[in-house]
Amino acid sequence: MGRVRGKDWMQEHVSDRFVKRARAEGRRSRAAFKLEEIARRDRLLAPGMTVIDLGAAPGGWSQVAAGEVGPRGRVIALDQLDMPPVAGVTFMRGDFRDVMVVTELERVLAGLKVDLVLSDMSPNLSGIATADQARALALAELVRDFALKHLKPQGNMLVKLFQGAGYETFLKGLRDRFRTVATRKPEASRDRSSEVYLVAKGLKESTIQ
């Protein structure tokens, strides 16, 4: 939301210090720095974890997660766009809104409960604020429902959302299901963007589906 398009967007993108840093360090995207900052602050990633990365392409978050969970851990990434291979990451191509795609992801999990669900997903933006907010909220709700079903007890979730209609209700619902919920705006998130990241930690056993 609030996306700058065309020449203005391109000029902003190429001059962005996080874009330059990502290229210099071999990162898939500037978004990697968002996850790094939040994960460090909230202690989300550790060796041996099983992590689901939804909306993963081009792989910035998967790259960070795989580096942190190490060879004893597991990262499964999903996106409707193709994603070049990332070491230590199992990639699935498909639309998370498609029931059949989610069913296939569940088949890959084979009943395994996960430690962390990540989502940096955003809908294709139309420029119509109410419609874009509704689509973003619908994605976040799908992520939440998946997390409630597949997280371990005390498992965690990190999801992107935009501040607007339905945000407060969504936030309250998370607080009913997780022990702590915090709002984060990482340094690499552009100031003009209304995006925030909700860190939901400690899934309550009473809410596990």
C-alpha positions as CSV (number, residue, x, y, z in Angstrom):
1,M,0.0,0.0,0.0
2,G,1.1,3.5,-0.7
3,R,3.4,2.0,-3.5
4,V,5.1,4.5,-5.7
5,R,4.9,3.4,-9.3
6,G,6.8,3.9,-12.6
7,K,9.9,6.1,-12.8
8,D,9.4,7.5,-9.3
9,W,9.4,4.0,-7.8
10,M,12.5,2.9,-9.8
11,Q,14.5,6.0,-8.8
12,E,13.6,5.4,-5.1
13,H,14.4,1.7,-5.4
14,V,17.9,2.1,-7.0
15,S,18.9,4.8,-4.5
16,D,17.6,2.9,-1.4
17,R,20.5,2.1,1.0
18,F,19.0,-1.2,1.9
19,V,18.8,-2.2,-1.8
20,K,22.4,-1.3,-2.2
21,R,23.4,-3.2,0.9
22,A,21.4,-6.2,-0.2
23,R,23.3,-6.3,-3.5
24,A,26.6,-5.9,-1.8
25,E,26.0,-8.7,0.7
26,G,24.4,-11.1,-1.8
27,R,20.9,-10.9,-0.3
28,R,17.9,-11.9,-2.3
29,S,16.1,-8.7,-1.3
30,R,16.1,-5.7,1.0
31,A,13.3,-7.4,2.9
32,A,16.0,-9.7,4.5
33,F,17.0,-6.8,6.8
34,K,13.4,-6.5,8.1
35,L,13.4,-10.1,9.2
36,E,16.9,-9.9,10.6
37,E,16.0,-6.9,12.8
38,I,12.7,-8.4,14.1
39,A,14.1,-11.9,14.6
40,R,17.0,-10.6,16.5
41,R,14.9,-8.3,18.7
42,D,12.2,-11.0,19.4
43,R,14.4,-14.1,19.3
44,L,12.4,-15.8,16.6
45,L,15.0,-18.0,15.0
46,A,17.2,-20.6,16.4
47,P,19.1,-23.7,15.2
48,G,16.9,-26.8,14.6
49,M,13.7,-24.9,14.0
50,T,11.0,-25.8,11.4
51,V,9.9,-22.6,9.7
52,I,7.2,-21.9,7.1
53,D,7.8,-18.9,4.9
54,L,4.6,-17.8,3.0
55,G,4.9,-15.4,0.1
56,A,8.6,-16.1,0.0
57,A,9.8,-14.9,-3.4
58,P,12.4,-13.7,-4.2
59,G,13.8,-15.5,-1.1
60,G,15.1,-12.8,1.2
61,W,13.4,-14.1,4.3
62,S,14.0,-17.8,3.4
63,Q,17.7,-17.0,3.1
64,V,17.8,-15.5,6.5
65,A,15.8,-18.3,8.1
66,A,17.8,-21.1,6.6
67,G,21.0,-19.5,7.8
68,E,19.7,-19.3,11.4
69,V,18.0,-22.8,11.7
70,G,21.1,-24.5,10.2
71,P,21.4,-28.0,8.8
72,R,19.3,-29.5,11.7
73,G,16.4,-27.2,10.9
74,R,14.0,-27.0,8.0
75,V,12.6,-24.1,6.0
76,I,9.6,-24.6,3.6
77,A,8.9,-21.7,1.4
78,L,5.8,-21.0,-0.7
79,D,5.0,-18.4,-3.3
80,Q,2.9,-18.2,-6.5
81,L,6.0,-16.8,-8.3
82,D,9.0,-18.8,-9.0
83,M,11.9,-18.6,-6.7
84,P,15.5,-19.6,-7.6
85,P,16.8,-22.3,-5.2
86,V,18.0,-21.2,-1.7
87,A,20.4,-23.5,0.1
88,G,18.6,-25.4,2.9
89,V,15.1,-24.3,1.7
90,T,12.3,-26.5,0.2
91,F,10.4,-24.4,-2.2
92,M,6.8,-24.9,-3.3
93,R,5.1,-22.9,-6.0
94,G,1.5,-22.0,-5.6
95,D,-1.1,-19.5,-4.4
96,F,-1.6,-19.7,-0.7
97,R,-5.2,-18.6,-1.2
98,D,-5.8,-21.9,-3.1
99,V,-7.1,-24.7,-0.9
100,M,-5.4,-27.3,-3.0
101,V,-2.1,-25.6,-2.6
102,V,-2.5,-25.5,1.2
103,T,-3.4,-29.1,1.1
104,E,-0.2,-29.9,-0.7
105,L,1.8,-27.9,1.8
106,E,0.1,-29.9,4.6
107,R,1.0,-33.1,2.8
108,V,4.7,-32.1,2.7
109,L,4.5,-31.3,6.5
110,A,3.0,-34.8,7.0
111,G,1.7,-33.9,10.4
112,L,4.8,-32.1,11.6
113,K,4.2,-29.1,13.8
114,V,6.2,-26.0,13.1
115,D,8.0,-23.6,15.3
116,L,7.5,-20.4,13.3
117,V,5.2,-19.2,10.5
118,L,6.4,-16.2,8.6
119,S,4.5,-14.1,6.1
120,D,5.6,-11.0,4.2
121,M,2.7,-11.4,1.8
122,S,1.0,-8.4,0.2
123,P,-1.8,-8.3,-2.3
124,N,-1.4,-6.8,-5.7
125,L,-2.3,-3.2,-5.0
126,S,-5.0,-1.4,-6.9
127,G,-4.6,2.0,-5.4
128,I,-8.1,1.9,-4.0
129,A,-7.3,2.0,-0.2
130,T,-10.4,0.2,1.1
131,A,-10.1,-2.7,-1.4
132,D,-6.3,-3.0,-0.8
133,Q,-6.8,-3.1,2.9
134,A,-9.5,-5.7,2.7
135,R,-7.3,-8.0,0.5
136,A,-4.3,-7.5,2.9
137,L,-6.5,-8.4,5.9
138,A,-7.9,-11.5,4.2
139,L,-4.3,-12.7,3.5
140,A,-3.3,-12.1,7.1
141,E,-6.4,-14.0,8.3
142,L,-5.4,-17.0,6.1
143,V,-1.9,-16.9,7.6
144,R,-3.3,-16.8,11.2
145,D,-5.6,-19.7,10.5
146,F,-2.8,-21.8,9.1
147,A,-0.6,-20.9,12.1
148,L,-3.2,-21.9,14.6
149,K,-3.5,-25.3,12.9
150,H,0.1,-26.1,12.4
151,L,2.2,-24.3,15.1
152,K,3.5,-26.2,18.0
153,P,2.3,-25.2,21.5
154,Q,4.2,-22.0,22.3
155,G,5.0,-21.6,18.6
156,N,5.3,-18.1,17.0
157,M,4.1,-16.2,14.0
158,L,5.3,-13.1,12.2
159,V,2.8,-11.5,9.7
160,K,2.7,-8.3,7.7
161,L,-0.4,-6.2,7.9
162,F,-1.4,-2.7,7.0
163,Q,-2.9,-0.2,9.4
164,G,-6.5,0.5,8.5
165,A,-10.0,-1.0,8.7
166,G,-10.0,-4.3,10.6
167,Y,-6.5,-3.9,11.9
168,E,-7.5,-3.5,15.6
169,T,-9.9,-6.4,15.5
170,F,-7.2,-8.6,14.0
171,L,-4.7,-7.5,16.6
172,K,-7.2,-8.2,19.4
173,G,-7.9,-11.7,18.0
174,L,-4.1,-12.5,18.1
175,R,-3.9,-11.4,21.7
176,D,-6.6,-13.9,22.6
177,R,-4.6,-16.7,21.0
178,F,-1.0,-15.9,21.8
179,R,0.7,-15.0,25.0
180,T,2.3,-11.8,23.7
181,V,1.7,-9.8,20.5
182,A,4.0,-6.9,19.5
183,T,3.9,-4.4,16.6
184,R,7.2,-3.8,14.8
185,K,8.2,-1.3,12.1
186,P,11.7,-2.3,11.1
187,E,14.2,0.2,9.9
188,A,14.2,-1.2,6.4
189,S,10.4,-0.6,6.1
190,R,9.9,2.5,4.0
191,D,8.5,5.4,6.0
192,R,5.7,6.1,3.6
193,S,4.4,2.6,3.9
194,S,1.6,1.8,6.3
195,E,2.9,-1.7,6.7
196,V,3.6,-3.1,10.1
197,Y,4.7,-6.5,11.3
198,L,2.9,-8.3,14.1
199,V,5.0,-10.7,16.2
200,A,2.7,-13.2,18.0
201,K,4.6,-15.4,20.4
202,G,3.6,-18.3,22.5
203,L,0.6,-20.0,21.0
204,K,-1.8,-20.8,23.8
205,E,-2.5,-24.6,24.0
206,S,-6.2,-23.8,24.5
207,T,-6.4,-22.3,21.0
208,I,-4.6,-25.0,19.1
209,Q,-6.9,-26.5,16.4
